[in-house]
Amino acid sequence: MAKASWYGVRCLLRWEQAAGRPYEESITIWRADSFDEAIVKAERAARESAALLGGEYLGLAQAFFIGDDESITEGAEVFSLVRDNELEPEEYLTAFFATGDERQGDAKRIS
């Protein structure tokens, strides 16, 4: 039997009950035997969190293979996504990451 490895999984949620109905990109880490198993675990947690806090899991889960036990150390990469795009860097940042509506610092501040 293969030893379970670590995976980072990014899920997208929408907080319907919070002011502004914000979207959240949540990245969690999971021990699993495959990408599919890691996604199943992350989606289950996302659905439970959304149900508990009045939100909705939007059905987007993206997984990243981290590695074995020794891979989880300070500075370890837990998720990576590469996107092809023709936008210039400043336009790209504005379109995807620096819209002015981000809430950072307190990941659970959704109200």
C-alpha positions as CSV (number, residue, x, y, z in Angstrom):
1,M,0.0,0.0,0.0
2,A,1.4,3.4,-1.0
3,K,2.1,6.0,1.7
4,A,-0.2,9.0,1.7
5,S,1.3,12.3,0.6
6,W,0.5,15.9,1.2
7,Y,-1.7,18.0,-1.2
8,G,-2.7,21.6,-1.2
9,V,-6.2,22.3,-2.4
10,R,-7.7,25.6,-3.3
11,C,-11.5,25.9,-3.0
12,L,-13.7,28.9,-4.0
13,L,-16.6,29.9,-1.7
14,R,-19.2,32.7,-1.7
15,W,-20.4,34.1,1.6
16,E,-24.0,34.9,0.9
17,Q,-24.8,36.2,4.5
18,A,-21.8,38.5,4.8
19,A,-21.8,42.2,3.8
20,G,-20.9,42.5,0.2
21,R,-21.4,38.8,-0.4
22,P,-17.6,38.2,-0.7
23,Y,-15.8,35.4,-2.5
24,E,-13.1,33.5,-0.6
25,E,-10.2,31.4,-2.0
26,S,-9.3,28.9,0.7
27,I,-6.2,26.8,0.5
28,T,-6.0,23.9,2.8
29,I,-3.6,20.9,3.1
30,W,-4.5,17.3,3.1
31,R,-2.9,13.8,3.5
32,A,-4.2,11.6,0.7
33,D,-3.3,8.8,-1.6
34,S,-4.2,10.8,-4.8
35,F,-5.3,14.2,-6.2
36,D,-8.9,12.9,-6.3
37,E,-8.9,11.9,-2.6
38,A,-7.4,15.2,-1.6
39,I,-10.1,17.1,-3.6
40,V,-12.9,15.0,-2.0
41,K,-11.6,15.8,1.5
42,A,-11.2,19.5,0.7
43,E,-14.6,19.8,-1.0
44,R,-16.3,18.1,2.0
45,A,-14.7,20.6,4.4
46,A,-15.6,23.5,2.1
47,R,-19.3,22.4,1.9
48,E,-19.4,22.0,5.7
49,S,-17.8,25.4,6.3
50,A,-20.2,27.1,3.9
51,A,-23.2,25.4,5.4
52,L,-22.2,26.4,8.9
53,L,-21.4,30.0,8.0
54,G,-24.2,30.8,5.5
55,G,-22.2,30.5,2.4
56,E,-21.9,28.4,-0.7
57,Y,-19.1,26.2,-2.0
58,L,-18.9,27.1,-5.8
59,G,-17.6,23.7,-7.0
60,L,-14.0,24.9,-7.8
61,A,-11.2,22.8,-6.3
62,Q,-7.7,22.8,-7.6
63,A,-5.1,20.5,-6.2
64,F,-1.3,20.8,-5.9
65,F,1.0,17.9,-5.0
66,I,3.3,18.9,-2.1
67,G,5.1,15.7,-1.3
68,D,5.8,13.4,1.6
69,D,6.1,14.2,5.3
70,E,9.5,15.8,5.0
71,S,8.1,18.4,2.5
72,I,6.1,20.2,5.2
73,T,8.6,22.6,6.6
74,E,8.8,26.4,7.0
75,G,8.6,27.9,3.5
76,A,7.2,24.8,1.9
77,E,5.1,25.6,-1.2
78,V,1.6,24.3,-0.4
79,F,-0.2,25.5,-3.6
80,S,0.8,26.9,-7.0
81,L,-1.3,27.8,-10.0
82,V,0.2,28.9,-13.4
83,R,-2.1,30.8,-15.7
84,D,-1.3,31.8,-19.3
85,N,-2.5,35.4,-19.9
86,E,-1.6,38.2,-22.3
87,L,-2.1,41.1,-19.8
88,E,0.8,43.2,-18.7
89,P,1.8,42.6,-15.0
90,E,0.0,45.7,-13.6
91,E,-3.2,44.9,-15.5
92,Y,-3.0,41.3,-14.5
93,L,-2.6,42.2,-10.8
94,T,-5.5,44.6,-11.0
95,A,-7.7,42.1,-12.8
96,F,-7.1,39.2,-10.5
97,F,-5.5,40.3,-7.2
98,A,-5.6,44.0,-6.5
99,T,-9.1,45.1,-7.2
100,G,-9.3,47.2,-4.0
101,D,-12.0,44.9,-2.5
102,E,-9.7,42.3,-1.0
103,R,-9.8,41.5,2.7
104,Q,-6.5,40.3,4.0
105,G,-4.9,39.5,7.3
106,D,-7.9,37.8,9.0
107,A,-9.0,34.9,6.8
108,K,-12.2,34.3,8.7
109,R,-13.4,38.0,8.6
110,I,-16.3,37.4,6.3
111,S,-19.0,39.6,7.9
